[in-house]
Amino acid sequence: MAAISREEVAHLARLSRLAVTEEELDTFAGQLDVILQSVAQVGEVAAADIPPTSHSVPLTNVLREDVVTPCLTPQEALSGAPDAEEQRFRVPRILDEDVAS
């Protein structure tokens, strides 16, 4: 694989709308070249007889069972609220009534 050029880095920077100095072009070109070489090495190792995986080890259900536990009553939940109405937090209106949804 050919090394990535400064012009290609500049092109990527323009596409990404990044302001890059001349010195950074050289730095990024070297860094991107190392990344691309590493990806190429991984591609060489991957064999057709090995199925693609999303994880290196098999996963089991990592979620816990749903268990009902005690929780706050509406009064306890609203006890620290600056304002409450009909067992709900009351907050200042931010939209006008006639605004369509």
N, CA, C and O atoms as a DFTB+ gen file, in Angstrom:
404 C
 N C O
     1  1       0.844      -1.173       0.000
     2  2       0.000       0.000       0.000
     3  2       0.893       1.242       0.000
     4  3       1.849       1.340       0.769
     5  1       0.565       2.166      -0.863
     6  2       1.359       3.389      -0.969
     7  2       1.080       4.303       0.215
     8  3      -0.018       4.315       0.772
     9  1       2.095       5.060       0.580
    10  2       1.946       6.001       1.689
    11  2       0.930       7.072       1.303
    12  3       0.818       7.441       0.134
    13  1       0.197       7.563       2.291
    14  2      -0.775       8.628       2.034
    15  2      -0.013       9.935       1.823
    16  3       0.931      10.238       2.554
    17  1      -0.423      10.690       0.838
    18  2       0.303      11.918       0.497
    19  2      -0.240      13.115       1.271
    20  3      -1.337      13.083       1.828
    21  1       0.568      14.167       1.283
    22  2       0.144      15.412       1.915
    23  2      -1.106      15.954       1.232
    24  3      -1.996      16.504       1.881
    25  1      -1.158      15.787      -0.105
    26  2      -2.311      16.275      -0.862
    27  2      -3.585      15.531      -0.450
    28  3      -4.657      16.129      -0.359
    29  1      -3.459      14.222      -0.203
    30  2      -4.615      13.444       0.237
    31  2      -5.055      13.872       1.635
    32  3      -6.250      13.943       1.923
    33  1      -4.086      14.156       2.496
    34  2      -4.415      14.640       3.842
    35  2      -5.096      16.000       3.742
    36  3      -6.084      16.249       4.433
    37  1      -4.585      16.867       2.901
    38  2      -5.199      18.186       2.712
    39  2      -6.615      18.040       2.182
    40  3      -7.516      18.768       2.599
    41  1      -6.816      17.102       1.262
    42  2      -8.154      16.852       0.710
    43  2      -9.102      16.364       1.812
    44  3     -10.233      16.837       1.918
    45  1      -8.631      15.414       2.630
    46  2      -9.455      14.920       3.747
    47  2      -9.779      16.036       4.726
    48  3     -10.892      16.107       5.246
    49  1      -8.807      16.911       4.978
    50  2      -9.025      18.038       5.889
    51  2     -10.093      18.979       5.328
    52  3     -10.957      19.454       6.065
    53  1     -10.028      19.245       4.016
    54  2     -11.049      20.102       3.400
    55  2     -12.427      19.462       3.506
    56  3     -13.400      20.138       3.840
    57  1     -12.517      18.160       3.224
    58  2     -13.801      17.457       3.318
    59  2     -14.346      17.495       4.736
    60  3     -15.557      17.573       4.941
    61  1     -13.443      17.440       5.720
    62  2     -13.833      17.444       7.127
    63  2     -13.986      18.856       7.676
    64  3     -14.357      19.046       8.834
    65  1     -13.696      19.845       6.831
    66  2     -13.750      21.257       7.224
    67  2     -12.837      21.547       8.410
    68  3     -13.209      22.247       9.352
    69  1     -11.629      20.985       8.336
    70  2     -10.624      21.198       9.371
    71  2      -9.548      22.127       8.846
    72  3      -9.066      21.961       7.726
    73  1      -9.173      23.101       9.653
    74  2      -8.065      23.985       9.307
    75  2      -6.784      23.279       9.747
    76  3      -6.591      23.003      10.931
    77  1      -5.917      22.994       8.784
    78  2      -4.695      22.234       9.065
    79  2      -3.499      23.038       8.562
    80  3      -3.507      23.535       7.436
    81  1      -2.469      23.162       9.406
    82  2      -1.262      23.882       9.009
    83  2      -0.388      22.971       8.144
    84  3      -0.626      21.766       8.064
    85  1       0.608      23.545       7.512
    86  2       1.541      22.777       6.685
    87  2       2.270      21.734       7.529
    88  3       2.480      20.604       7.090
    89  1       2.651      22.124       8.738
    90  2       3.348      21.195       9.640
    91  2       2.433      20.030      10.022
    92  3       2.873      18.882      10.094
    93  1       1.164      20.335      10.265
    94  2       0.200      19.289      10.627
    95  2      -0.044      18.333       9.470
    96  3      -0.292      17.148       9.694
    97  1       0.023      18.826       8.238
    98  2      -0.147      17.944       7.077
    99  2       0.893      16.830       7.095
   100  3       0.568      15.667       6.854
   101  1       2.141      17.185       7.381
   102  2       3.200      16.174       7.443
   103  2       2.966      15.205       8.592
   104  3       3.114      13.994       8.429
   105  1       2.597      15.742       9.763
   106  2       2.358      14.906      10.940
   107  2       1.207      13.944      10.679
   108  3       1.329      12.743      10.922
   109  1       0.090      14.472      10.185
   110  2      -1.089      13.641       9.953
   111  2      -0.851      12.620       8.850
   112  3      -1.366      11.504       8.915
   113  1      -0.077      12.995       7.840
   114  2       0.217      12.042       6.767
   115  2       0.936      10.829       7.332
   116  3       0.613       9.695       6.981
   117  1       1.903      11.058       8.199
   118  2       2.619       9.947       8.824
   119  2       1.713       9.116       9.714
   120  3       1.761       7.887       9.679
   121  1       0.894       9.777      10.506
   122  2      -0.004       9.064      11.414
   123  2      -1.043       8.251      10.642
   124  3      -1.306       7.096      10.976
   125  1      -1.628       8.852       9.620
   126  2      -2.629       8.132       8.826
   127  2      -2.001       6.960       8.078
   128  3      -2.644       5.927       7.894
   129  1      -0.764       7.112       7.650
   130  2      -0.073       6.019       6.973
   131  2       0.089       4.823       7.907
   132  3      -0.125       3.681       7.500
   133  1       0.467       5.084       9.156
   134  2       0.611       4.005      10.144
   135  2      -0.734       3.324      10.377
   136  3      -0.801       2.098      10.463
   137  1      -1.796       4.101      10.479
   138  2      -3.134       3.535      10.689
   139  2      -3.530       2.657       9.506
   140  3      -4.014       1.540       9.693
   141  1      -3.328       3.155       8.303
   142  2      -3.701       2.388       7.111
   143  2      -2.880       1.101       6.991
   144  3      -3.408       0.067       6.581
   145  1      -1.598       1.158       7.344
   146  2      -0.768      -0.057       7.322
   147  2      -1.273      -1.071       8.342
   148  3      -1.297      -2.269       8.064
   149  1      -1.670      -0.607       9.505
   150  2      -2.189      -1.503      10.540
   151  2      -3.484      -2.165      10.087
   152  3      -3.680      -3.360      10.308
   153  1      -4.355      -1.407       9.465
   154  2      -5.607      -1.969       8.948
   155  2      -5.312      -2.993       7.859
   156  3      -5.967      -4.033       7.790
   157  1      -4.339      -2.708       7.015
   158  2      -3.964      -3.654       5.960
   159  2      -3.438      -4.952       6.555
   160  3      -3.727      -6.030       6.036
   161  1      -2.665      -4.860       7.644
   162  2      -2.157      -6.068       8.304
   163  2      -3.298      -6.906       8.859
   164  3      -3.273      -8.132       8.753
   165  1      -4.282      -6.269       9.442
   166  2      -5.438      -6.999       9.962
   167  2      -6.167      -7.685       8.805
   168  3      -6.610      -8.826       8.938
   169  1      -6.288      -7.001       7.692
   170  2      -6.937      -7.588       6.519
   171  2      -6.199      -8.805       5.997
   172  3      -6.827      -9.737       5.496
   173  1      -4.876      -8.815       6.104
   174  2      -4.088      -9.958       5.653
   175  2      -4.287     -11.162       6.566
   176  3      -4.268     -12.301       6.101
   177  1      -4.477     -10.923       7.849
   178  2      -4.628     -12.004       8.821
   179  2      -6.001     -12.649       8.703
   180  3      -6.132     -13.862       8.869
   181  1      -7.018     -11.858       8.421
   182  2      -8.378     -12.391       8.340
   183  2      -8.441     -13.483       7.281
   184  3      -8.028     -13.279       6.139
   185  1      -8.963     -14.645       7.670
   186  2      -9.052     -15.789       6.766
   187  2     -10.508     -16.032       6.393
   188  3     -11.422     -15.706       7.150
   189  1     -10.702     -16.600       5.231
   190  2     -12.052     -16.857       4.731
   191  2     -12.784     -17.897       5.573
   192  3     -14.014     -17.890       5.630
   193  1     -12.038     -18.798       6.233
   194  2     -12.695     -19.847       7.007
   195  2     -13.034     -19.423       8.435
   196  3     -13.544     -20.228       9.214
   197  1     -12.755     -18.166       8.786
   198  2     -13.092     -17.659      10.113
   199  2     -14.304     -16.748       9.976
   200  3     -14.244     -15.735       9.279
   201  1     -15.411     -17.104      10.639
   202  2     -16.619     -16.269      10.494
   203  2     -16.442     -14.917      11.181
   204  3     -15.759     -14.821      12.200
   205  1     -17.056     -13.873      10.626
   206  2     -16.983     -12.553      11.256
   207  2     -17.663     -12.590      12.624
   208  3     -18.647     -13.306      12.813
   209  1     -17.146     -11.829      13.561
   210  2     -17.729     -11.766      14.894
   211  2     -17.851     -10.315      15.341
   212  3     -17.139      -9.432      14.862
   213  1     -18.758     -10.098      16.255
   214  2     -18.902      -8.754      16.812
   215  2     -18.177      -8.625      18.141
   216  3     -17.894      -7.517      18.596
   217  1     -17.871      -9.780      18.774
   218  2     -17.174      -9.788      20.052
   219  2     -16.140     -10.905      20.047
   220  3     -16.307     -11.926      19.380
   221  1     -15.085     -10.694      20.792
   222  2     -14.020     -11.690      20.816
   223  2     -14.399     -12.931      21.616
   224  3     -13.837     -14.005      21.401
   225  1     -15.340     -12.792      22.529
   226  2     -15.815     -13.938      23.309
   227  2     -17.334     -14.005      23.182
   228  3     -17.984     -12.974      23.011
   229  1     -17.906     -15.206      23.263
   230  2     -19.371     -15.303      23.165
   231  2     -20.055     -14.557      24.312
   232  3     -19.571     -14.542      25.444
   233  1     -21.176     -13.950      23.994
   234  2     -21.924     -13.212      25.008
   235  2     -23.158     -13.992      25.421
   236  3     -23.772     -14.688      24.612
   237  1     -23.502     -13.867      26.664
   238  2     -24.784     -14.359      27.146
   239  2     -25.586     -13.138      27.531
   240  3     -25.078     -12.018      27.483
   241  1     -26.818     -13.339      27.906
   242  2     -27.648     -12.211      28.302
   243  2     -26.990     -11.501      29.478
   244  3     -26.871     -12.065      30.566
   245  1     -26.573     -10.287      29.259
   246  2     -25.884      -9.532      30.302
   247  2     -26.848      -8.631      31.069
   248  3     -26.430      -7.865      31.938
   249  1     -28.134      -8.724      30.747
   250  2     -29.119      -7.907      31.432
   251  2     -29.675      -8.663      32.631
   252  3     -29.838      -9.883      32.584
   253  1     -29.961      -7.947      33.687
   254  2     -30.520      -8.592      34.868
   255  2     -32.023      -8.788      34.669
   256  3     -32.643      -8.157      33.813
   257  1     -32.579      -9.659      35.464
   258  2     -34.021      -9.869      35.448
   259  2     -34.718      -8.620      35.987
   260  3     -34.180      -7.930      36.853
   261  1     -35.901      -8.332      35.480
   262  2     -36.689      -7.230      36.020
   263  2     -37.256      -7.652      37.367
   264  3     -37.944      -8.666      37.481
   265  1     -36.956      -6.861      38.372
   266  2     -37.434      -7.154      39.721
   267  2     -38.097      -5.894      40.259
   268  3     -37.513      -4.811      40.234
   269  1     -39.309      -6.047      40.739
   270  2     -40.004      -4.910      41.321
   271  2     -39.385      -4.609      42.676
   272  3     -39.272      -5.488      43.530
   273  1     -38.988      -3.364      42.864
   274  2     -38.400      -2.938      44.134
   275  2     -39.143      -1.706      44.628
   276  3     -39.788      -1.020      43.835
   277  1     -39.068      -1.419      45.894
   278  2     -39.742      -0.217      46.405
   279  2     -39.174       1.038      45.750
   280  3     -37.983       1.122      45.451
   281  1     -40.044       1.993      45.539
   282  2     -39.590       3.259      44.949
   283  2     -40.265       4.405      45.677
   284  3     -41.039       4.189      46.610
   285  1     -39.975       5.606      45.256
   286  2     -40.532       6.786      45.899
   287  2     -42.031       6.898      45.633
   288  3     -42.516       6.537      44.561
   289  1     -42.745       7.400      46.619
   290  2     -44.153       7.735      46.404
   291  2     -44.183       9.054      45.641
   292  3     -43.185       9.774      45.614
   293  1     -45.313       9.376      45.024
   294  2     -45.387      10.672      44.336
   295  2     -45.063      11.843      45.271
   296  3     -44.417      12.808      44.862
   297  1     -45.511      11.753      46.518
   298  2     -45.234      12.836      47.468
   299  2     -43.729      12.948      47.747
   300  3     -43.188      14.051      47.813
   301  1     -43.058      11.801      47.910
   302  2     -41.615      11.823      48.165
   303  2     -40.861      12.370      46.951
   304  3     -39.917      13.146      47.095
   305  1     -41.286      11.958      45.758
   306  2     -40.608      12.412      44.544
   307  2     -40.763      13.914      44.349
   308  3     -39.840      14.582      43.885
   309  1     -41.927      14.443      44.704
   310  2     -42.194      15.862      44.498
   311  2     -41.804      16.731      45.691
   312  3     -41.948      17.953      45.636
   313  1     -41.317      16.121      46.762
   314  2     -41.036      16.873      47.988
   315  2     -39.990      17.968      47.793
   316  3     -40.048      18.989      48.479
   317  1     -39.047      17.790      46.889
   318  2     -38.022      18.804      46.670
   319  2     -38.307      19.708      45.488
   320  3     -37.492      20.571      45.161
   321  1     -39.452      19.524      44.840
   322  2     -39.773      20.320      43.656
   323  2     -40.155      21.738      44.046
   324  3     -40.841      21.938      45.048
   325  1     -39.723      22.719      43.273
   326  2     -40.100      24.103      43.573
   327  2     -41.611      24.317      43.451
   328  3     -42.191      25.134      44.167
   329  1     -42.247      23.566      42.525
   330  2     -43.681      23.712      42.326
   331  2     -44.228      22.399      41.785
   332  3     -43.601      21.766      40.935
   333  1     -45.392      21.989      42.272
   334  2     -46.024      20.754      41.812
   335  2     -47.512      21.010      41.656
   336  3     -48.084      21.868      42.330
   337  1     -48.138      20.243      40.745
   338  2     -49.569      20.366      40.514
   339  2     -50.086      19.013      40.040
   340  3     -49.526      18.432      39.111
   341  1     -51.144      18.506      40.662
   342  2     -51.760      17.233      40.308
   343  2     -50.727      16.105      40.247
   344  3     -50.706      15.330      39.291
   345  1     -49.889      16.019      41.249
   346  2     -48.842      15.000      41.374
   347  2     -47.868      15.008      40.191
   348  3     -47.382      13.961      39.763
   349  1     -47.593      16.210      39.673
   350  2     -46.629      16.373      38.577
   351  2     -45.755      17.582      38.881
   352  3     -46.155      18.499      39.598
   353  1     -44.535      17.558      38.309
   354  2     -43.677      18.740      38.408
   355  2     -44.308      19.851      37.589
   356  3     -44.739      19.628      36.458
   357  1     -44.362      21.026      38.149
   358  2     -44.870      22.185      37.400
   359  2     -43.649      22.994      36.962
   360  3     -42.809      23.375      37.776
   361  1     -43.576      23.244      35.651
   362  2     -42.444      23.982      35.089
   363  2     -42.966      25.158      34.282
   364  3     -44.117      25.146      33.844
   365  1     -42.140      26.169      34.082
   366  2     -42.586      27.323      33.289
   367  2     -42.862      26.921      31.838
   368  3     -42.179      26.068      31.272
   369  1     -43.867      27.548      31.262
   370  2     -44.220      27.312      29.867
   371  2     -43.130      27.898      28.970
   372  3     -42.664      29.015      29.195
   373  1     -42.724      27.125      27.938
   374  2     -41.708      27.630      27.015
   375  2     -42.253      27.796      25.604
   376  3     -41.602      28.415      24.762
   377  1     -43.436      27.255      25.332
   378  2     -44.061      27.384      24.018
   379  2     -45.406      28.079      24.167
   380  3     -46.059      27.957      25.203
   381  1     -45.821      28.808      23.134
   382  2     -47.138      29.431      23.149
   383  2     -48.204      28.369      22.907
   384  3     -47.917      27.314      22.342
   385  1     -49.420      28.644      23.329
   386  2     -50.534      27.710      23.166
   387  2     -50.833      27.426      21.700
   388  3     -51.168      26.294      21.352
   389  1     -50.717      28.432      20.834
   390  2     -51.117      28.267      19.456
   391  2     -50.041      27.645      18.571
   392  3     -50.221      27.595      17.354
   393  1     -48.943      27.176      19.125
   394  2     -47.894      26.528      18.340
   395  2     -48.360      25.122      17.992
   396  3     -48.719      24.353      18.884
   397  1     -48.358      24.778      16.715
   398  2     -48.786      23.441      16.282
   399  2     -47.688      22.434      16.562
   400  3     -46.505      22.766      16.486
   401  1     -48.065      21.215      16.883
   402  2     -47.077      20.166      17.155
   403  2     -46.636      19.540      15.875
   404  3     -45.805      18.632      15.886
